[in-house]
């Protein structure tokens, strides 16, 4: 049973998710020695998607820090950055005079400096990227001494190519990351290998994969437990790293579903950062995750294209429960993402006066459930965060079917700064126009 309105208000909502796990550290700017900072020449690696393919640019960049301001310059198409430093984090913008046809020539960047001051990592995005993507990575390693910037004509590949720069001094390749997610799968399911290598002229992965770019990811589906070895080489040295992907034979019985793994990486985050949930299940027809992390109501039917991971950015410590379902029954597993520091004063629990009747909400960690008067309405969601403040992301549903397209859909509740009122963006189902004519005022805690 749908609502009727004289005016339909279209609200375009963009949920900006910081989708990368920055290196976390308890060291603050006051704890770092005075000689450790952003100043110096850095061997950098920037990976971004262009026309559907990942491209990696590697070049030296000089960073100069003046109090809380950092300016970066290079001879590689004048690629530079300007940012502001808070503790060991840098946020700002980047720009480059790339040749005609390059899809991105400027954008935003976020970096985190290692407490030792020898390397940094982070993410960046171009002017046409609406959301942050954890795959668009930046890495930097400080070079010893006064190494000058490489000349693009002498040692850099053209933008869009896979040519790598030559080393200006004797350095071994650095395997900055080589991971499998998940690292245990059922027969026939997939895992994703992700890697990033610095200062290498050739990179390969065995078995069966072969030569790859210095940074990237690839989906694999081994039939048996397999050790994957990444080999990185340059003119000075060759280094390797090995990870194992375990394959668990799927049960031939008609018993309950099996949850092989359900992990959060990282499991502890700073407020505003993201964690990646990943899972591997078998002998199941569908699954759910509560609080709902998908823009989809109800359970997700398992197919070859079913998701095996999801990015979350809870504003408070939140427990997520994965439930695998088949005709026999269901099994579930719960993990908790711990957020530090907790958002002070944020509490959705209480009685609210809304223009669709009295609403009763209950908050347990980051999970919020509730009811409201109109047509037996129900609310479920989890507390997230975007640039406009604290929000509750989830679903609404009503009699008689409690199902889309007419009786259920998405919601985004936006809490006021005093935590005593909210506004709501909602829509029918998981696509289509958004409306913003739903408000609430706290009646009692």
C-alpha distance (Angstrom), angle and dihedral (degrees) to the residues before:
residue distance angle dihedral
X1 . . .
X2 3.80 . .
X3 3.80 131.3 .
X4 3.80 121.5 -106.4
X5 3.79 123.5 -140.5
X6 3.80 139.1 176.6
X7 3.77 91.9 -145.4
X8 3.79 126.7 32.6
X9 3.77 112.0 -154.4
X10 3.76 115.5 -155.6
X11 3.79 112.0 -146.4
X12 3.76 116.0 -173.3
X13 3.75 105.9 -151.5
X14 3.76 122.9 -167.7
X15 3.79 114.0 -171.8
X16 3.78 104.3 -155.7
X17 3.77 109.4 -152.6
X18 3.74 122.9 -169.8
X19 3.77 94.4 -138.0
X20 3.71 104.0 -174.1
X21 3.78 132.2 82.4
X22 3.79 105.8 -129.4
X23 3.78 117.6 -157.3
X24 3.79 107.2 -89.0
X25 3.79 123.2 -141.1
X26 3.75 137.4 171.9
X27 3.81 90.0 -147.6
X28 3.80 113.8 106.8
X29 3.76 130.1 -162.5
X30 3.79 89.5 -96.1
X31 3.80 90.8 56.2
X32 3.82 95.0 53.1
X33 3.78 118.9 91.8
X34 3.78 114.8 -107.1
X35 3.79 91.8 -114.1
X36 3.82 92.0 58.3
X37 3.79 116.0 84.2
X38 3.77 145.7 99.8
X39 3.83 96.5 -65.4
X40 3.81 115.1 113.6
X41 3.77 146.1 54.7
X42 3.79 113.9 -57.2
X43 3.79 130.5 -164.9
X44 3.81 99.9 -136.5
X45 3.80 136.5 -167.9
X46 3.83 122.6 -161.9
X47 3.84 120.6 -171.8
X48 3.81 121.7 -170.8
X49 3.82 138.7 153.6
X50 3.80 116.7 -104.6
X51 3.80 121.6 -179.3
X52 3.80 91.5 -17.6
X53 3.82 96.8 -48.3
X54 3.80 131.6 94.0
X55 3.79 115.1 -116.2
X56 3.81 126.4 -171.3
X57 3.81 124.1 -154.2
X58 3.82 118.6 -164.6
X59 3.79 124.3 -171.3
X60 3.80 142.9 130.2
X61 3.81 117.9 -90.7
X62 3.80 128.3 -169.3
X63 3.81 115.0 -140.0
X64 3.80 122.4 -163.3
X65 3.81 119.2 -169.2
X66 3.81 122.2 -157.7
X67 3.81 109.5 -179.1
X68 3.83 104.0 -59.4
X69 3.83 95.7 -14.0
X70 3.81 124.3 90.7
X71 3.82 125.6 -170.0
X72 3.81 121.4 -170.0
X73 3.82 126.6 -163.1
X74 3.79 135.7 176.8
X75 3.80 141.3 172.0
X76 3.80 90.0 -125.3
X77 3.82 101.3 103.8
X78 3.82 87.1 -44.5
X79 3.79 88.3 -71.5
X80 3.79 105.8 -179.3
X81 3.77 144.9 153.9
X82 3.80 139.8 -148.7
X83 3.78 120.4 -158.5
X84 3.77 149.6 155.8
X85 3.82 122.2 -122.7
X86 3.80 124.6 -138.7
X87 3.82 113.0 177.1
X88 3.84 102.6 -46.7
X89 3.83 96.5 -24.5
X90 3.80 127.0 96.5
X91 3.82 123.0 -162.6
X92 3.77 125.2 -179.3
X93 3.79 146.2 93.4
X94 3.80 137.8 -58.1
X95 3.82 131.5 -155.0
X96 3.81 137.9 177.8
X97 3.81 137.7 -176.5
X98 3.80 92.5 -126.2
X99 3.82 120.0 174.0
X100 3.78 121.7 -88.3
X101 3.79 110.7 -76.1
X102 3.79 96.9 37.1
X103 3.83 105.2 130.6
X104 3.81 96.1 -145.5
X105 3.79 126.8 40.2
X106 3.81 101.7 158.6
X107 3.79 140.9 11.1
X108 3.79 145.1 125.2
X109 3.81 131.8 -48.4
X110 3.82 137.2 -167.4
X111 3.81 121.8 -168.5
X112 3.81 137.2 178.1
X113 3.82 121.9 -153.4
X114 3.79 119.0 -141.5
X115 3.84 111.9 -117.6
X116 3.82 89.6 -115.1
X117 3.79 90.6 56.2
X118 3.80 93.3 -129.4
X119 3.81 100.8 110.3
X120 3.80 143.1 9.5
X121 3.79 136.9 -160.7
X122 3.78 137.3 -171.2
X123 3.78 145.6 120.5
X124 3.78 138.3 -84.7
X125 3.79 138.3 -173.2
X126 3.79 138.6 -158.1
X127 3.78 130.0 -117.8
X128 3.82 92.3 -93.9
X129 3.81 96.6 48.9
X130 3.79 109.4 99.5
X131 3.80 96.0 -172.9
X132 3.79 135.1 36.3
X133 3.79 114.4 -102.0
X134 3.81 119.9 -158.1
X135 3.82 89.6 -146.4
X136 3.84 92.1 65.8
X137 3.78 94.3 82.6
X138 3.80 136.4 177.2
X139 3.80 124.1 -160.9
X140 3.76 131.1 178.2
X141 3.82 135.5 -174.9
X142 3.80 119.6 -168.1
X143 3.79 112.8 -121.1
X144 3.82 119.7 -138.1
X145 3.78 118.2 -109.5
X146 3.80 127.1 -6.1
X147 3.81 99.5 -37.3
X148 3.79 109.2 174.7
X149 3.78 122.9 -134.1
X150 3.77 116.1 -85.0
X151 3.77 116.7 -109.2
X152 3.82 111.3 -118.5
X153 3.76 90.9 -141.8
X154 3.79 92.0 53.5
X155 3.76 105.3 39.6
X156 3.80 114.3 2.1
X157 3.77 130.6 92.3
X158 3.79 117.5 -126.4
X159 3.82 115.0 -97.7
X160 3.78 108.9 -85.1
X161 3.80 93.8 27.5
X162 3.80 128.4 105.7
X163 3.81 94.5 -134.4
X164 3.79 111.8 127.7
X165 3.82 127.1 -146.0
X166 3.74 121.1 -106.7
X167 3.80 119.4 -113.3
X168 3.81 116.6 -102.4
X169 3.81 92.1 -151.6
X170 3.78 139.6 14.6
X171 3.81 105.8 -69.1
X172 3.78 130.0 147.3
X173 3.80 118.5 -127.5
X174 3.80 114.5 -92.7
X175 3.82 120.6 -139.9
X176 3.77 97.4 -152.1
X177 3.82 95.2 177.4
X178 3.80 138.1 2.9
X179 3.80 115.0 166.2
X180 3.82 142.4 156.6
X181 3.80 119.9 -146.8
X182 2.93 113.0 -138.0
X183 3.81 100.2 12.9
X184 3.83 92.3 -163.0
X185 3.81 122.8 50.9
X186 3.78 139.8 167.3
X187 3.80 120.4 -110.8
X188 3.80 109.7 -76.4
X189 3.81 95.7 18.7
X190 3.79 127.1 108.3
X191 3.79 138.7 -117.6
X192 3.81 126.6 -166.6
X193 3.81 122.4 -129.1
X194 3.82 113.6 -152.3
X195 3.79 125.8 -174.6
X196 3.78 144.6 167.2
X197 3.82 125.0 -168.0
X198 3.80 128.4 -174.3
X199 3.81 128.1 -155.5
X200 3.81 96.6 9.2
X201 3.79 129.8 132.3
X202 3.81 94.9 -164.6
X203 3.80 133.5 24.9
X204 3.80 128.9 -176.8
X205 3.81 138.0 170.6
X206 3.79 125.0 -149.6
X207 2.94 144.9 -122.4
X208 3.81 108.4 41.8
X209 3.84 99.5 -22.2
X210 3.81 106.2 79.6
X211 3.81 128.3 178.6
X212 3.81 116.8 12.7
X213 3.81 139.4 171.6
X214 3.80 118.7 -88.0
X215 3.80 89.6 -102.2
X216 3.77 130.8 26.1
X217 3.78 149.2 90.9
X218 3.79 136.9 -107.8
X219 3.80 135.1 -171.8
X220 3.81 116.3 -123.9
X221 3.79 133.1 -173.7
X222 3.81 109.5 -169.9
X223 3.79 117.5 -174.9
X224 3.81 93.3 -144.8
X225 3.80 136.2 25.4
X226 3.81 105.5 -68.4
X227 3.80 136.6 -171.4
X228 3.82 112.2 -141.8
X229 3.81 118.5 -157.3
X230 3.79 123.8 -160.4
X231 3.82 114.9 -156.3
X232 3.82 120.2 -164.5
X233 3.81 122.2 -174.5
X234 3.77 142.3 177.9
X235 3.81 133.1 166.0
X236 3.81 91.1 -78.5
X237 3.80 106.6 42.8
X238 3.81 150.2 -9.3
X239 3.81 122.7 -132.7
X240 3.81 131.5 -177.2
X241 3.80 139.9 -162.9
X242 3.81 128.2 -169.2
X243 3.80 131.7 -157.9
X244 3.81 130.0 179.1
X245 3.81 126.7 -133.0
X246 3.79 109.3 -161.5
X247 3.80 118.4 -148.8
X248 3.79 116.7 -154.4
X249 3.78 114.6 -158.0
X250 3.79 110.6 -119.6
X251 3.77 114.4 -116.0
X252 3.80 114.6 -106.0
X253 3.80 90.4 -152.0
X254 3.77 124.5 96.8
X255 3.81 92.7 -122.9
X256 3.76 131.5 123.8
X257 3.82 122.9 -49.0
X258 3.80 118.7 -87.0
X259 3.82 123.8 -132.0
X260 3.80 104.5 -157.4
X261 3.80 95.4 179.5
X262 3.80 141.1 -6.5
X263 3.81 114.1 178.6
X264 3.79 140.8 163.1
X265 3.80 118.7 -145.6
X266 2.93 111.7 -134.3
X267 3.79 99.8 14.1
X268 3.82 92.4 -166.7
X269 3.81 118.9 50.0
X270 3.78 139.5 170.3
X271 3.78 116.3 -111.1
X272 3.82 108.8 -82.9
X273 3.82 95.0 24.3
X274 3.80 126.1 105.9
X275 3.79 138.1 -120.5
X276 3.80 127.9 -157.0
X277 3.80 117.5 -130.8
X278 3.82 113.6 -156.8
X279 3.78 132.0 175.3
X280 3.78 145.2 178.7
X281 3.82 121.1 -155.3
X282 3.80 136.0 166.0
X283 3.81 140.1 -172.3
X284 3.81 88.9 34.7
X285 3.80 133.0 120.3
X286 3.81 97.3 -159.8
X287 3.78 143.1 -7.1
X288 3.79 143.0 -156.5
X289 3.79 135.1 -157.4
X290 3.78 119.0 -150.2
X291 2.98 124.2 -126.2
X292 3.81 85.3 41.3
X293 3.82 109.4 -109.1
X294 3.81 95.1 178.9
X295 3.78 132.9 76.9
X296 3.79 87.6 -122.4
X297 3.78 132.3 93.6
X298 3.79 121.8 -131.6
X299 3.79 128.5 3.7
X300 3.80 123.3 -25.7
X301 3.80 114.5 -120.4
X302 3.80 110.5 -131.3
X303 3.80 115.5 -117.3
X304 3.80 135.2 146.3
X305 3.81 88.1 -85.1
X306 3.81 97.1 47.7
X307 3.82 114.1 128.2
X308 3.81 118.0 -102.0
X309 3.81 96.3 -174.1
X310 3.79 142.0 29.3
X311 3.79 134.7 -169.4
X312 3.82 117.3 -126.7
X313 3.80 132.1 -174.3
X314 3.80 106.8 -171.6
X315 3.80 116.9 -174.3
X316 3.81 91.6 -149.4
X317 3.80 134.5 26.6
X318 3.82 105.3 -68.0
X319 3.81 135.3 -172.1
X320 3.81 117.0 -144.9
X321 3.82 121.7 -159.8
X322 3.82 121.6 -156.8
X323 3.82 113.6 -157.4
X324 3.82 120.0 -168.5
X325 3.81 115.5 -160.6
X326 3.81 138.0 -164.3
X327 3.82 136.5 152.5
X328 3.80 92.0 -80.7
X329 3.78 96.6 53.2
X330 3.79 142.3 -82.0
X331 3.80 141.9 -77.8
X332 3.77 128.5 -161.5
X333 3.78 141.6 -164.7
X334 3.80 129.7 -166.2
X335 3.81 132.3 -150.0
X336 3.80 129.4 179.4
X337 3.80 127.4 -139.2
X338 3.80 108.6 -153.8
X339 3.80 116.6 -147.5
X340 3.81 122.0 -158.7
X341 2.94 127.0 -134.5
X342 3.79 100.5 23.4
X343 3.81 116.3 -131.6
X344 3.80 104.0 -102.1
X345 3.79 118.2 -126.7
X346 3.82 95.1 4.7
X347 3.80 108.4 139.1
X348 3.80 125.4 146.0
X349 3.82 93.8 -176.7
X350 3.80 115.0 112.5
X351 3.78 145.8 63.6
X352 3.80 117.6 -55.8
X353 3.80 132.4 -168.2
X354 3.81 108.0 -138.3
X355 3.79 134.7 169.7
X356 3.84 87.5 -109.5
X357 3.77 94.5 54.8
X358 3.79 136.4 -83.5
X359 3.81 112.7 -29.8
X360 3.80 126.3 -156.1
X361 3.82 116.5 -160.5
X362 3.82 129.8 -173.9
X363 3.81 122.9 -166.1
X364 3.80 123.6 -158.5
X365 3.79 109.7 178.8
X366 3.82 102.5 -52.9
X367 3.83 95.6 -22.7
X368 3.82 117.6 99.2
X369 3.82 126.0 -171.8
X370 3.78 130.6 171.6
X371 3.78 152.5 142.9
X372 3.80 136.6 -125.0
X373 3.80 133.7 -163.7
X374 3.80 102.3 -112.5
X375 3.84 109.9 97.0
X376 3.80 92.9 -27.4
X377 3.79 91.2 -62.6
X378 3.80 122.4 -162.3
X379 3.82 131.7 -160.4
X380 3.81 129.7 -160.8
X381 3.78 128.5 168.5
X382 3.78 149.3 119.4
X383 3.77 132.0 -109.7
X384 3.79 113.6 -104.0
X385 3.78 135.5 161.8
X386 3.78 136.6 -128.9
X387 3.78 135.5 168.1
X388 3.84 92.5 -78.7
X389 3.80 95.3 56.4
X390 3.78 140.2 -96.4
X391 3.79 116.2 -8.0
X392 3.78 139.4 177.8
X393 3.80 112.0 -135.1
X394 3.79 119.8 -165.3
X395 3.81 145.9 84.5
X396 3.82 141.2 -58.7
X397 3.81 124.7 -150.9
X398 3.81 136.2 -178.9
X399 3.78 144.4 -177.5
X400 2.92 140.5 -42.7
X401 3.80 102.0 27.9
X402 3.83 103.0 3.5
X403 3.81 85.3 -147.2
X404 3.80 137.2 102.4
X405 2.92 147.6 -70.9
X406 3.84 95.0 44.2
X407 3.80 106.1 9.1
X408 3.82 105.9 38.4
X409 3.78 142.3 32.2
X410 3.81 149.5 135.9
X411 3.82 126.7 -47.3
X412 3.77 136.9 -169.6
X413 3.82 114.0 -169.1
X414 3.82 112.5 -163.8
X415 3.82 114.2 -156.3
X416 3.80 119.3 -143.2
X417 3.80 118.3 -123.9
X418 3.82 92.0 -105.3
X419 3.85 90.6 53.7
X420 3.84 90.3 -129.9
X421 3.81 101.7 100.8
X422 3.79 140.1 28.7
X423 3.78 142.3 -168.5
X424 3.79 123.7 -142.8
X425 3.79 134.4 -142.9
X426 3.81 110.9 -164.8
X427 3.77 140.7 164.8
X428 3.79 141.7 -177.6
X429 3.81 111.6 -92.9
X430 3.79 121.6 -25.3
X431 3.81 99.7 -53.7
X432 3.77 139.9 37.6
X433 3.79 135.3 53.2
X434 3.79 122.8 -5.3
X435 3.82 122.6 -138.4
X436 3.81 127.5 -156.1
X437 3.82 106.5 -168.6
X438 3.82 97.9 108.4
X439 3.82 120.4 97.9
X440 3.79 136.5 165.5
X441 3.80 138.1 -162.1
X442 3.79 124.1 -160.5
X443 3.80 113.7 -109.3
X444 3.80 98.8 176.9
X445 3.81 137.9 -9.0
